């Protein structure tokens, strides 16, 4: 591997330059050299190096000129500057302008080898980080969000506009519609793509711990706080924080979140020292926040602060023409992961999937495709592989009966009753195992637990 590492040595002192070149070549590196600044800049413009070792004081150019030119050509190349005794201030300035380190003359060759090795280690980490970020950007490209329906085309059009801004976004939609996937796509295709993306599920963290998780705490703030801890907002500084299930946040934390959004600063639990932040907030909910505002369960001022740009994701039942491309996408993706490439689906099975109402939306469809791949030995999924609950369209039995009157139908009550019945039947089918019940419903376990609490569903008796 050593012969793949290229180093440029820049020094106007012939003997010193030759000594450094021979030393680094003896370690196994490929080394080029330049006797002045102009020659160095010419080589840098034509060739790539992992490390440049340059004297700060050259007859025609300064080491700062070389440092600035390297930064324009490659952000991954590390520069080590060489300076004489008594020039510490100049060396510190070079460090502030992006040099990796400095060494003083006369050069200690053992010290130089150590500094070069450390620079190469950092350069490798930076290269790997760039690669991983490219992989993430590829994974969360808009093209990876599947949908050709008119409803999804409108979503893509709005996302194209949103991604050009840093505005606060509120994503709404039923469970399983892909709200986090959209949030990640907005981040990794926007101006903050090189910064952190931090996701927080507000309903998955116990209320007593949520404040500390979001805003951090100082040592001694409460029992168990043995050291200072940064919160999720600090971790997302200069990047994006995604607040999923924002509608479940307790009122007293809504007040603190509102202040964070207004002031762009946080105070750790137990501290009165504000920390300035620059964070983009994307939140999501499957609840009707406007109704929660009217009932006093959600702050109106916070709602307007979060709802600067609303983005609604339609449920799968409203975009049936997306089912086929989604099924094909999941067959390819999951088949590859499960060692079952080239999986296909026949016409009858696909038609059955297109007729189903998909209460768990895209997540439920993905879970079903995974189950069918796992349970069939053939390379083609047929109607026999589709669960009878899907083919009958009554996965959880008959729908809830509701009364109509001259005043019309109380749709909210009817849907609440339906939701309650489906959850109870899923719990019965899964013998009370919430993870299995959530899988049957096509939702997260944390979402199911929140719904059980909200609907006051008692334990199922078997």
C-alpha positions in Angstrom: 0.0 0.0 0.0 3.0 2.3 0.7 3.7 2.8 -3.0 0.1 4.3 -3.4 0.9 7.1 -1.0 2.2 10.2 -2.7 4.0 12.9 -0.9 5.4 16.3 -2.2 8.4 17.9 -0.5 8.8 21.6 -1.0 12.1 23.2 0.1 14.5 25.7 -1.5 17.5 24.2 0.4 18.8 21.5 -1.9 20.5 19.3 0.8 17.5 19.6 3.1 15.0 18.7 0.3 17.1 15.7 -0.9 17.4 14.4 2.7 13.7 14.6 3.3 13.0 13.0 0.0 15.3 10.1 0.7 14.0 9.6 4.2 10.4 9.4 3.1 11.2 7.1 0.2 13.0 4.8 2.6 9.8 4.4 4.5 8.1 3.3 1.2 6.3 6.4 0.1 6.3 7.8 -3.5 7.9 11.2 -3.1 8.2 14.1 -5.5 10.0 17.4 -4.7 10.0 21.0 -5.7 12.7 23.6 -5.2 10.4 26.7 -5.0 6.8 27.8 -4.8 6.1 28.2 -8.5 7.4 24.7 -9.2 5.3 23.3 -6.3 2.1 25.0 -7.5 2.6 23.7 -11.0 3.0 20.1 -9.7 0.0 20.5 -7.4 -2.2 21.6 -10.3 -1.3 18.5 -12.3 -0.9 15.7 -9.7 -2.6 14.5 -6.5 -0.9 14.0 -3.1 -2.0 12.6 0.2 0.6 14.8 2.1 2.6 17.9 1.3 5.7 18.8 3.5 6.5 22.4 2.7 8.9 25.0 4.1 7.0 28.1 5.2 9.7 30.5 3.8 10.5 30.1 0.1 12.2 32.7 -2.2 9.3 33.3 -4.5 6.2 32.1 -2.6 5.2 31.5 1.0 4.0 28.3 2.5 0.7 30.1 2.9 0.3 30.4 -0.9 0.9 26.7 -1.2 -1.6 25.9 1.6 -4.3 28.0 0.0 -3.7 26.5 -3.4 -3.9 22.9 -1.9 -7.2 23.8 -0.2 -8.7 24.8 -3.5 -7.6 21.7 -5.3 -8.2 19.0 -2.6 -9.7 19.3 0.8 -8.3 15.8 1.6 -4.6 16.6 1.2 -2.9 17.2 4.5 -0.1 19.9 4.6 2.7 19.8 7.1 4.7 23.0 7.4 8.4 23.3 8.2 9.6 26.4 10.0 12.7 27.6 11.8 13.1 28.3 15.6 11.5 31.6 16.7 8.7 31.3 14.1 6.1 29.7 16.4 3.5 32.5 15.7 3.8 31.9 12.0 3.4 28.2 12.4 0.3 28.7 14.6 -1.2 30.9 11.9 -0.6 28.1 9.4 -2.4 25.7 11.6 -5.4 28.1 11.8 -5.4 28.3 8.0 -5.7 24.5 7.7 -2.2 23.0 8.1 -2.2 19.6 9.7 0.9 20.2 11.9 4.2 21.9 11.9 7.8 20.8 12.6 10.8 23.0 13.4 14.3 23.0 11.9 16.6 21.2 12.3 14.2 18.4 11.5 14.0 15.4 13.7 13.5 12.6 11.1 11.8 10.3 13.7 9.4 13.1 14.6 8.7 13.8 10.9 7.8 10.1 10.2 5.4 10.1 13.2 3.7 13.4 12.0 3.4 12.1 8.4 1.9 8.8 9.7 -0.7 10.7 11.7 -1.5 12.9 8.7 -2.1 9.9 6.6 -4.3 8.4 9.2 -6.5 11.5 9.3 -6.5 11.6 5.5 -7.7 8.0 5.3 -10.5 8.8 7.8 -11.5 11.8 5.8 -11.6 9.8 2.6 -13.7 7.1 4.3 -16.0 9.8 5.6 -16.5 11.3 2.2 -17.2 7.9 0.7 -19.8 7.1 3.4 -21.5 10.4 2.9 -21.7 9.8 -0.8 -23.2 6.4 -0.1 -25.8 8.1 2.2 -26.6 10.7 -0.4 -27.1 7.9 -3.0 -29.3 6.0 -0.6 -31.5 9.0 0.1 -31.8 10.4 -3.4 -35.3 11.4 -4.4 -35.2 8.6 -6.9 -35.2 6.1 -4.1 -38.6 7.3 -3.0 -40.9 5.2 -5.2 -44.0 6.6 -6.7 -45.4 7.6 -10.1 -48.9 8.5 -9.0 -50.2 12.1 -9.4 -50.2 12.4 -5.6 -46.5 11.5 -5.3 -45.6 13.7 -8.2 -46.9 16.6 -6.2 -44.8 15.5 -3.2 -41.7 15.4 -5.4 -42.4 18.8 -6.8 -42.7 20.2 -3.3 -39.6 18.4 -2.1 -37.6 20.0 -5.1 -38.6 23.4 -3.8 -38.1 22.6 -0.1 -34.6 21.2 -0.6 -33.3 24.6 -1.8 -34.2 26.2 1.6 -33.3 25.7 5.2 -36.9 26.4 6.4 -38.6 24.4 9.1 -40.7 21.5 7.7 -43.7 19.6 9.1 -44.3 16.2 7.4 -47.7 14.7 8.0 -49.1 11.4 7.0 -50.3 8.0 8.3 -47.9 5.6 9.9 -45.7 3.8 7.4 -45.9 6.4 4.6 -42.2 7.1 4.7 -41.9 10.4 6.7 -38.4 9.7 8.0 -37.2 8.6 4.5 -38.5 12.0 3.1 -36.8 13.9 6.0 -33.5 12.2 5.3 -33.8 12.9 1.5 -34.4 16.6 2.2 -31.3 16.7 4.4 -28.9 14.7 2.2 -29.9 16.5 -0.9 -29.7 20.0 0.7 -27.0 22.4 1.7 -26.5 20.7 5.1 -25.7 17.3 3.5 -22.1 17.3 5.0 -23.5 18.0 8.5 -25.2 15.6 11.0 -28.7 14.3 10.6 -30.1 13.3 14.0 -33.4 11.5 14.3 -35.4 11.5 17.5 -38.7 9.5 18.0 -40.5 11.6 20.6 -42.9 8.8 21.5 -40.1 6.1 22.0 -38.3 8.0 24.8 -39.9 8.0 28.3 -41.3 11.4 29.2 -38.9 11.7 32.2 -35.9 11.3 29.9 -37.0 13.1 26.8 -35.9 16.6 28.0 -32.4 15.4 28.8 -32.2 13.5 25.5 -33.2 16.5 23.5 -31.4 19.3 25.3 -28.7 17.5 27.4 -27.9 17.9 31.1 -25.1 18.9 33.4 -23.5 16.8 36.1 -25.7 16.6 39.2 -28.9 17.8 37.4 -30.8 14.7 38.6 -30.1 11.3 40.1 -27.9 9.4 37.7 -26.5 12.5 36.0 -22.8 11.6 36.8 -21.3 13.7 34.0 -22.3 16.4 31.5 -24.1 15.1 28.5 -24.8 16.9 25.2 -28.4 16.5 23.9 -29.6 15.7 20.4 -29.9 19.3 19.4 -26.2 19.9 20.2 -25.4 16.7 18.2 -27.3 18.1 15.2 -25.6 21.5 15.3 -25.2 23.0 11.8 -27.2 20.0 10.5 -30.7 18.8 10.8 -32.7 17.3 13.7 -35.7 15.2 12.8 -38.4 15.1 15.5 -40.6 12.2 14.7 -44.0 11.7 16.4 -43.9 15.4 17.5 -47.6 15.3 18.4 -46.8 13.1 21.5 -44.5 15.6 23.1 -45.6 16.7 26.6 -46.8 20.3 26.9 -44.1 21.4 29.3 -41.4 20.3 26.8 -43.3 22.0 23.9 -42.7 25.3 25.8 -38.9 24.6 25.9 -38.8 23.5 22.3 -40.6 26.7 21.2 -37.9 28.7 23.0 -35.2 26.7 21.3 -36.7 27.4 17.9 -37.2 31.1 18.6 -33.8 31.8 20.2 -31.7 29.2 18.3 -30.1 28.2 21.6 -30.5 25.4 24.2 -30.0 25.2 28.0 -29.0 21.8 29.3 -31.1 20.4 32.2 -29.6 21.8 35.4 -27.8 24.7 33.7 -28.8 28.3 33.0 -26.0 28.9 30.5 -27.5 29.1 26.9 -25.6 27.3 24.1 -26.0 28.9 20.7 -27.0 26.5 17.9 -27.7 26.6 14.2 -30.0 23.6 13.5 -32.7 22.9 10.9 -35.8 21.3 12.3 -37.9 18.8 10.4 -40.7 17.3 12.4 -43.3 14.6 11.5 -46.6 13.4 12.9 -49.4 11.0 12.0 -51.8 12.9 14.3 -54.0 15.9 13.5 -52.1 18.6 15.2 -54.7 21.3 14.4 -57.3 19.2 16.4 -54.8 18.8 19.2 -54.3 22.6 19.2 -58.0 23.1 19.6 -58.2 20.6 22.4 -55.3 22.3 24.2 -53.0 19.3 23.9 -50.5 21.1 21.5 -49.3 24.7 21.7 -50.7 26.8 18.9 -47.6 29.0 18.7 -45.4 25.9 18.5 -47.6 24.4 15.7 -47.2 27.5 13.6 -43.4 27.6 14.3 -43.1 24.0 13.1 -45.6 24.2 10.2 -43.6 26.8 8.2 -43.6 24.4 5.2 -46.2 21.6 5.4 -45.6 18.4 3.4 -48.3 15.8 3.4 -47.6 12.2 2.4 -50.6 10.4 1.0 -51.5 6.9 2.3 -50.9 4.0 0.0 -54.7 3.4 -0.5 -54.8 6.7 -2.3 -52.0 5.8 -4.7 -52.8 2.3 -5.8 -50.8 2.7 -9.0 -47.6 2.9 -7.0 -48.1 -0.6 -5.5 -46.6 -2.4 -8.5 -43.3 -0.3 -8.7 -43.0 -0.6 -4.9 -43.4 -4.4 -5.0 -40.8 -4.7 -7.7 -38.5 -2.4 -5.8 -38.8 -4.4 -2.6 -38.4 -7.7 -4.4 -35.1 -6.5 -5.9 -33.9 -4.9 -2.6 -35.0 -7.6 -0.1 -34.2 -10.4 -2.5 -30.6 -9.3 -2.8 -30.3 -8.9 1.0 -31.9 -12.3 1.7 -29.8 -14.1 -0.9 -32.8 -14.5 -3.2 -32.0 -12.4 -6.3 -34.2 -12.2 -9.3 -37.4 -12.7 -7.4 -40.6 -12.0 -9.4 -44.3 -11.7 -8.8 -47.1 -13.0 -11.1 -50.1 -11.0 -12.3 -52.7 -12.6 -10.0 -50.6 -12.0 -6.9 -50.0 -8.4 -7.9 -53.7 -7.8 -8.6 -54.5 -9.0 -5.1 -52.0 -6.7 -3.6 -53.4 -3.7 -5.5 -56.9 -4.4 -4.2 -55.9 -4.4 -0.5 -56.4 -1.2 1.5 -52.9 -1.2 3.2 -53.7 0.3 6.6 -50.0 0.0 7.4 -49.0 1.7 4.2 -45.6 1.3 2.5 -44.1 -0.2 5.7 -46.8 -2.9 5.8 -46.2 -3.7 2.1 -42.4 -4.0 2.6 -42.9 -6.3 5.6 -45.3 -8.5 3.5 -42.9 -8.7 0.6 -40.1 -9.8 3.0 -42.4 -12.4 4.5 -43.4 -13.8 1.1 -39.8 -14.0 0.0 -38.9 -15.9 3.2 -41.7 -18.4 3.0 -41.6 -19.4 -0.6 -39.1 -21.7 -2.2 -39.9 -20.5 -5.7 -38.4 -17.5 -7.6 -41.9 -16.3 -8.5 -44.4 -15.2 -5.9 -47.9 -16.4 -6.8 -51.4 -15.9 -5.4 -50.9 -18.9 -3.1 -48.1 -17.0 -1.4 -50.3 -14.0 -0.5 -51.9 -14.3 2.9 -55.6 -15.0 2.8 -56.2 -11.8 4.9 -54.8 -9.8 2.0 -56.6 -11.7 -0.8 -60.0 -11.4 1.1 -59.4 -7.7 1.9 -60.4 -8.5 5.5 -57.1 -9.0 7.3 -58.7 -8.0 10.6 -62.2 -9.2 10.0 -65.3 -7.1 9.3 -65.1 -3.4 9.7 -66.7 -1.7 12.7 -70.4 -1.0 12.3 -71.5 2.6 12.8 -74.7 4.4 12.9 -75.8 7.1 10.5 -78.4 9.7 11.1 -80.1 12.6 9.5 -77.2 14.8 10.7 -74.7 12.5 8.8 -71.9 10.3 10.1 -69.5 11.1 12.9 -66.4 10.1 10.8 -64.0 10.9 13.6 -65.7 8.5 16.0 -66.1 5.8 13.4 -62.4 5.9 12.5 -61.4 5.9 16.2 -63.6 2.8 16.7 -62.1 1.1 13.7 -58.6 1.9 14.9 -59.4 0.5 18.3 -60.9 -2.7 16.9 -58.0 -3.3 14.6 -55.5 -2.9 17.4 -57.5 -5.2 19.7 -57.7 -7.9 17.0 -54.0 -7.6 16.2 -53.2 -8.0 19.9 -55.5 -11.1 20.1 -53.9 -12.6 17.0 -50.4 -12.0 18.4 -51.4 -13.2 21.9 -50.6 -9.8 23.4 -47.0 -9.6 22.0 -46.9 -5.9 21.0 -44.0 -6.3 18.5 -45.9 -8.9 16.6 -49.2 -6.9 16.8 -47.3 -3.9 15.4 -46.0 -6.0 12.5 -49.5 -7.2 11.7 -50.7 -3.6 11.7 -47.6 -2.4 9.7 -46.6 0.2 12.3 -43.8 0.7 14.8 -44.1 -0.9 18.2 -43.6 2.6 19.8 -46.5 3.9 17.7 -48.7 0.9 18.8 -47.9 1.6 22.5 -48.8 5.2 22.1 -52.1 4.3 20.4 -52.9 1.8 23.2 -52.3 4.5 25.7 -54.3 7.1 23.8 -57.3 4.8 23.1 -57.1 3.4 26.7 -57.1 -0.2 25.4 -57.0 -2.6 28.3 -55.0 -5.8 28.3 -56.4 -8.5 26.1 -57.6 -11.6 28.0 -56.9 -15.0 26.3 
